[in-house]
């Protein structure tokens, strides 16, 4: 785990040195941009429920919703 963000706070975060851009908005998390060739991680859309994930295999990134106190996003390289 490299970072943890609350779903209750809107924000935009540059991940992996800028290879992926994570946005948290209105209780959901999603990737708005990635430098991978297929951009499947961006196409996965918004996640907001416990256990949902977004994975970017080329950039070795996984974003997972964990059912924390305020709803957290866990980032695993």
N, C-alpha and C positions, 0 to 999 in steps of 0.2 A: 504494500500500500504506500503510495507516494503523496496522496492528498485526500482530503475529505471536505465536502461542501454541503451546506444545508440547502434543501429544496425550498425552504421558506424565504430565502434571500436571492433575489434576482441578481445575475451577474454574468460576465463573460470571462473565460479563462483560457489562456494559451497553454497548451499541454505539449510535452515532449519537445521542448525548445521551439514550439511554434508549428509542429507538424499537424496538430489537430487543434481546433477551436471548439471549446465546450461552452454552451449557453444554458443557463438555468433561468427559467421564466415561468411564472404562474404555477409553481409546483411540479414542473417537468424539466428534464434534462435532455439535451440533444446536441449532436455535433453539427456545427454550421459549415465547417470547412475542414478539409484534410488534403495533404499533398500526395496521398496514395493514388495509384492509377485508376482504380475502379470506383472509388468513393462509396462503396457499399455501406460503410459506417455512417455516412451522412444520410444515405437513403433509408437507413433503419428507422429514422423518425424519432419521435419523443417517447421517453420512458418516464414512468412516475410511480410504478407499483413495486413492492418488495420482490426482489429476485430478478427483475428485468435487467437486461444487459445490452450494451452496445460494444461491439468488438471491431477493432481495426487490426487485422492480422499483419499487414505490411509494416505498420508502425508499432506493433507489439503493445497495443493499448486495449484495456478493458475498462469500461465504465459500468458500475453495478449499483443498483438501488438497494440500499440496506434499510431495513425497518428500524431506524434509530429513533430517538426521542422526538426529533423534529423532521425525520425523513432525511437521510443522508445519502450522498453520492460518494462512492468509494472508487478511487482510481488506482488501477494496478498495472504496472508496466509489464 
